[in-house]
Amino acid sequence: MATKQQEDPNSRIDPATAEAFISERRIGERIKRLRLKKSMGLVELGRHTGLSASFLSQLETGRVVPTLRNLARIAMVFSKDLSYFFEPEPHALFRIHKQKERVRLPQTGVDDPTYFFQSLGYMVPDRQLDPYYAEFLPLKGTADVRPHVHPGYEFLYLLEGELEIRHGDKTHTAEPGDGVYFDASTPHSYKCAGKTPAVALIVTMHQQHSPQPAMNLRPLGTPMGTRPAPGAQAGAAAVRSAGAERPAGVMTPRTPLEQPSVRRS
């Protein structure tokens, strides 16, 4: 005769644990955020779902737990999948950089720096932009500021002084309160235009590059339709690689600000 297997009390799911699991998902708060984002009242949501406004109110405040059927009705109204209410919520990114925690760094690669900068976002991981506080000093004697380029875009807001900004073949002078937004892939440079330092907030925005399709270069003098020799293909590839690493006339940035170095005459 078969014996009845005894049930281990420890194998049961504690009701309090189950309630805590549901509470941690904050289903009611998620529903309320979706509703408010659509500027929808409880009565209107009730008309769409067939649920009463009082039940929805209790649901949002966590006083009742929805069935999957009711939750599916709500999810369909907001074009969401049921998994939306159970997936872990992403943590909102928030960082404060205290002034006393920042470091004032000089221009590198020169004996007499023409600017100083402070990174305002160095503690943010995987950031999509880089903010800086920059101080541009009046140039001493005759100095030639070299332009530089980098992928993405740049925004500058001048706080104090006058700043000369060269973008391409044009030169502009910014005054306090002026904001400048430009394509950073065009050669550009900064120079203090007054007798007092120019202070600015600079934000460089990153730009993701999509891979370019490979191209087979035909050596000069090879007729169209002729397949180049393997050695010629390797040489062309080497030329492409070298050109991609550093375009002619473009300097490698020396600092996070991508500022140019100064050549003394």
C-alpha positions, -999 to 999 in steps of 0.1 A, spaced: 0 0 0 14 34 -10 23 57 18 13 93 17 43 115 13 46 140 40 48 177 29 78 197 41 65 229 58 96 247 46 87 241 10 56 262 12 56 298 -1 51 321 29 21 344 21 40 374 36 69 366 12 45 365 -17 30 399 -7 64 414 -4 73 402 -39 43 418 -53 48 450 -33 84 453 -45 72 454 -81 52 486 -73 25 477 -98 1 503 -86 27 531 -89 36 519 -125 -1 520 -135 -5 555 -120 26 568 -139 12 554 -172 -21 570 -165 -8 604 -156 16 604 -186 -15 601 -208 -33 628 -188 -60 602 -181 -84 602 -151 -95 571 -132 -130 573 -147 -116 574 -182 -93 545 -175 -122 526 -161 -142 531 -193 -114 516 -213 -107 486 -190 -142 479 -177 -130 483 -141 -145 508 -116 -127 540 -107 -127 530 -70 -110 497 -78 -84 514 -99 -77 539 -71 -72 510 -46 -50 493 -71 -28 523 -76 -24 528 -38 -15 491 -33 -46 482 -12 -56 455 -37 -36 432 -59 -48 428 -96 -54 395 -113 -36 388 -145 -68 394 -164 -73 429 -150 -36 437 -154 -38 426 -190 -67 450 -196 -47 479 -182 -16 469 -202 -35 469 -235 -48 504 -229 -12 517 -227 2 493 -254 24 476 -228 33 439 -224 25 422 -191 62 419 -184 64 457 -181 48 454 -146 72 428 -133 106 437 -148 131 455 -126 128 493 -129 160 511 -142 177 533 -116 175 569 -126 210 584 -130 217 613 -107 251 627 -97 262 659 -79 298 671 -83 307 694 -54 330 723 -63 354 713 -36 357 678 -52 367 691 -86 403 694 -98 416 724 -118 439 711 -145 461 731 -168 466 727 -205 490 699 -211 520 697 -234 531 733 -230 552 752 -204 529 782 -203 493 771 -203 467 793 -220 437 777 -203 426 757 -173 397 733 -171 376 713 -147 356 682 -156 320 685 -143 310 649 -151 341 627 -145 322 606 -120 294 596 -143 299 562 -159 291 557 -196 282 593 -201 269 605 -234 283 640 -230 313 657 -213 307 691 -195 336 713 -186 343 746 -168 370 763 -187 391 794 -181 410 809 -211 438 832 -203 449 863 -223 477 853 -247 512 865 -239 531 879 -268 525 864 -303 508 830 -302 492 809 -328 463 787 -316 460 756 -336 425 743 -345 414 707 -337 385 684 -345 366 655 -328 334 636 -336 301 649 -324 289 683 -314 299 710 -290 281 736 -270 297 766 -253 281 792 -229 303 822 -221 301 833 -185 328 860 -183 351 879 -207 354 878 -244 362 847 -264 373 844 -300 359 812 -316 372 801 -350 351 775 -368 362 765 -402 374 796 -421 352 820 -400 360 838 -367 333 848 -342 336 867 -309 313 856 -280 304 878 -251 289 869 -217 255 853 -221 262 841 -256 257 804 -264 273 786 -293 264 753 -308 284 738 -336 296 707 -354 329 696 -338 340 677 -368 348 710 -384 382 725 -373 377 749 -345 397 768 -318 393 792 -289 413 823 -279 408 848 -252 399 881 -269 402 904 -239 426 915 -212 408 895 -186 403 857 -186 373 843 -205 353 818 -185 329 793 -202 309 762 -198 317 737 -226 297 705 -233 310 680 -259 284 656 -271 295 622 -283 286 607 -317 285 570 -324 301 561 -357 285 535 -379 310 512 -396 317 521 -432 314 494 -459 347 480 -470 359 492 -504 384 475 -528 408 502 -540 420 498 -576 457 507 -579 464 537 -601 468 526 -637 449 494 -633 422 490 -660 386 489 -649 374 453 -644 410 440 -637 414 423 -603 443 438 -584 471 415 -572 469 404 -535 499 425 -527 483 456 -541 452 449 -521 472 446 -489 490 479 -497 457 497 -503 443 484 -471 474 497 -452 469 531 -468 432 532 -457 441 521 -422 468 548 -418 445 575 -432 417 565 -408 439 567 -378 450 603 -383 437 625 -412 462 649 -426 466 681 -406 445 668 -377 462 669 -343 455 642 -317 436 659 -287 458 665 -257 431 669 -230 395 659 -224 386 694 -236 401 687 -270 418 720 -268 446 729 -292 482 734 -282 499 768 -287 529 773 -309 552 801 -299 567 822 -327 
